[in-house]
Amino acid sequence: MLEGWNEVDEIIKTKMIALSANEHQCSDCLHICRSRQNLGVHIEANHVSHPEVICSLCGAKCTTRDALRKHLRRHRNPK
């Protein structure tokens, strides 16, 4: 996706603890999620320094890649 994100992804992976097939825990704050994806979003938003995420369509700054994904949906489906 963006340069520099491979390192962020590796840090996120190291902070994930698999409790079971459908429970994953953050090693920093012990937050539990039912999916790895949701836990990755939690860790990126709360525990990892990462590059700035900017919308290529309007220049808006988003706090995480997940926030950018949700932002881009609004470009496709404005209401």
KAMO-V215731 format. One record per residue. NEAR is the number of other C-alpha atoms within 10 Angstrom. Layout:
NEAR
NEAR
This chain:
6
9
7
10
13
11
11
14
15
10
17
20
15
10
18
19
16
15
12
9
9
10
14
22
22
22
15
11
11
12
12
19
18
15
14
20
12
14
23
22
15
19
24
20
16
12
15
14
11
16
14
11
17
15
14
10
8
9
9
11
14
16
14
19
21
18
14
18
12
12
15
16
10
11
11
8
7
7
5
